Amino acid sequence: MSEQSAVVYTVELVPAEHELHVEMALRGAAAQGTVRLEIPTWVPGDYLFAPQVRDLFNVRAWCGASNKPLEVRRDGWQGFAVGGGTGDVRIAYTAYAWGSDLSESAGVVDERCAVMLGARLLFTPAHLGACEVHYRVPDGWRAHHPSGAERLGAFAWRY
């Protein structure tokens, strides 16, 4: 995790399963007390409110200082509450990313390529500043990224 970022994601693409394995690391003020996590209910260009959380599975969390599991419970239509730890909080989950018509508004992952959107990343309203996203992609894949983000490495950006 960068010294500058309070929120860092590691996103592993699993093309054969059309899934993303996501780890989210929180530190500082964003990791204190009960942490509220949310997922967007819409994405630009698709102005329908959608239950994006339906595609998240196996959400779990643990305290970065003690490595002990933290309670995770659903909180509302598009969110989760994570019981507070002491120090950093780490969250992990699986996100399904596929639409049979390839128009999935939250991103698509298949054996040849992926379209990644932030609608598969949980966020905390306690931190609305910059974050980092590090992607783990299959060997031989390349990245095309729109402007507006700072490139940190071959498959990493600060947004």
C-alpha positions as CSV (number, residue, x, y, z in Angstrom):
1,M,0.0,0.0,0.0
2,S,1.3,3.4,-0.9
3,E,2.2,5.9,1.8
4,Q,-0.1,8.4,0.3
5,S,-3.3,6.3,-0.2
6,A,-5.8,5.6,2.5
7,V,-7.7,3.3,0.2
8,V,-5.9,0.7,-2.1
9,Y,-7.6,-2.0,-4.2
10,T,-6.0,-5.1,-5.6
11,V,-8.2,-6.6,-8.3
12,E,-7.4,-10.0,-9.8
13,L,-9.1,-10.9,-13.0
14,V,-10.3,-14.5,-13.2
15,P,-11.5,-14.8,-16.9
16,A,-12.5,-18.4,-16.8
17,E,-15.0,-17.7,-14.1
18,H,-16.0,-14.1,-15.3
19,E,-15.0,-12.9,-11.8
20,L,-12.9,-10.4,-10.0
21,H,-11.2,-11.2,-6.7
22,V,-11.0,-7.8,-4.9
23,E,-9.0,-6.9,-1.9
24,M,-9.6,-3.4,-0.4
25,A,-7.2,-2.0,2.2
26,L,-8.3,1.0,4.4
27,R,-6.2,2.9,6.8
28,G,-6.3,6.1,8.8
29,A,-9.7,7.8,9.5
30,A,-11.4,5.6,6.8
31,A,-10.6,2.5,8.9
32,Q,-11.9,3.7,12.3
33,G,-15.0,2.5,14.1
34,T,-17.7,0.8,12.1
35,V,-16.8,1.1,8.4
36,R,-19.7,1.6,6.0
37,L,-19.1,0.2,2.6
38,E,-21.2,0.9,-0.5
39,I,-21.3,0.1,-4.1
40,P,-22.6,2.5,-6.8
41,T,-26.2,2.1,-7.8
42,W,-25.7,3.4,-11.3
43,V,-22.9,4.2,-13.7
44,P,-22.6,7.1,-16.2
45,G,-24.4,6.2,-19.5
46,D,-26.7,3.8,-17.8
47,Y,-29.1,5.8,-15.7
48,L,-31.1,3.0,-14.3
49,F,-30.7,2.3,-10.6
50,A,-29.5,-1.3,-10.4
51,P,-28.8,-3.7,-7.5
52,Q,-25.1,-4.0,-8.3
53,V,-24.5,-5.6,-4.9
54,R,-26.3,-8.7,-6.1
55,D,-23.0,-9.7,-7.9
56,L,-20.8,-9.6,-4.8
57,F,-20.0,-12.8,-3.0
58,N,-18.0,-14.0,0.0
59,V,-17.5,-10.5,1.5
60,R,-15.2,-10.8,4.5
61,A,-13.0,-8.4,6.5
62,W,-10.2,-8.5,9.1
63,C,-8.2,-6.2,11.2
64,G,-4.9,-5.3,9.7
65,A,-3.2,-5.0,13.2
66,S,-4.3,-8.3,14.7
67,N,-5.3,-10.2,11.6
68,K,-8.6,-11.2,13.4
69,P,-11.8,-11.5,11.4
70,L,-14.3,-8.6,11.7
71,E,-18.0,-8.9,11.5
72,V,-19.5,-8.0,8.1
73,R,-23.3,-7.5,7.7
74,R,-25.5,-6.2,5.0
75,D,-26.6,-2.6,5.6
76,G,-29.3,-1.4,3.3
77,W,-29.9,-2.0,-0.3
78,Q,-26.3,-1.4,-1.6
79,G,-24.1,-1.6,1.5
80,F,-22.3,-3.4,4.2
81,A,-21.1,-2.5,7.7
82,V,-17.8,-3.8,9.0
83,G,-17.1,-4.0,12.7
84,G,-14.2,-1.8,13.7
85,G,-10.8,-3.1,14.2
86,T,-7.7,-1.5,15.6
87,G,-5.6,0.0,12.8
88,D,-6.0,-0.9,9.1
89,V,-9.0,-2.8,7.9
90,R,-8.8,-5.2,5.0
91,I,-11.9,-6.3,3.0
92,A,-12.0,-9.1,0.4
93,Y,-14.8,-10.3,-1.9
94,T,-15.6,-11.8,-5.2
95,A,-17.5,-9.9,-7.9
96,Y,-19.2,-11.5,-10.9
97,A,-18.5,-9.5,-14.1
98,W,-20.4,-10.8,-17.1
99,G,-23.4,-10.1,-19.2
100,S,-24.5,-12.5,-21.9
101,D,-25.1,-9.6,-24.3
102,L,-21.8,-8.0,-23.3
103,S,-23.6,-4.9,-22.2
104,E,-23.2,-5.4,-18.5
105,S,-23.1,-1.9,-17.1
106,A,-20.7,-2.8,-14.3
107,G,-17.9,-4.3,-16.4
108,V,-17.2,-7.5,-18.3
109,V,-14.5,-10.1,-17.9
110,D,-14.0,-12.9,-20.4
111,E,-11.1,-15.1,-21.7
112,R,-9.8,-12.4,-24.2
113,C,-10.4,-9.0,-22.6
114,A,-12.0,-7.1,-19.8
115,V,-13.8,-3.8,-19.4
116,M,-13.3,-2.6,-15.9
117,L,-15.6,-0.1,-14.2
118,G,-15.6,1.2,-10.7
119,A,-19.1,-0.2,-10.2
120,R,-17.6,-3.4,-8.9
121,L,-15.5,-1.7,-6.3
122,L,-16.9,-1.1,-2.8
123,F,-16.1,2.3,-1.4
124,T,-16.5,4.0,2.0
125,P,-18.2,7.4,2.2
126,A,-15.6,8.1,5.0
127,H,-13.0,8.6,2.3
128,L,-14.0,10.3,-0.9
129,G,-10.5,11.2,-1.9
130,A,-7.9,9.5,-4.2
131,C,-7.5,5.8,-4.2
132,E,-5.2,3.3,-5.9
133,V,-6.2,0.3,-8.0
134,H,-3.7,-2.4,-8.8
135,Y,-4.8,-5.0,-11.3
136,R,-3.5,-8.6,-11.6
137,V,-4.2,-9.7,-15.2
138,P,-3.4,-12.8,-17.2
139,D,0.0,-13.0,-18.8
140,G,0.2,-11.2,-22.2
141,W,-2.7,-8.9,-21.5
142,R,-2.3,-5.2,-22.2
143,A,-4.1,-2.2,-20.8
144,H,-5.8,0.7,-22.4
145,H,-6.8,3.4,-20.0
146,P,-8.7,6.6,-20.5
147,S,-7.1,9.9,-19.4
148,G,-7.6,11.4,-16.0
149,A,-5.8,8.9,-13.8
150,E,-2.2,8.8,-12.7
151,R,-0.4,5.7,-13.9
152,L,1.6,4.0,-11.1
153,G,2.8,1.0,-13.0
154,A,2.0,-1.4,-15.8
155,F,-1.4,-2.2,-14.3
156,A,-1.9,0.3,-11.5
157,W,-3.5,3.7,-11.3
158,R,-4.3,6.4,-8.8
159,Y,-7.8,7.8,-9.3
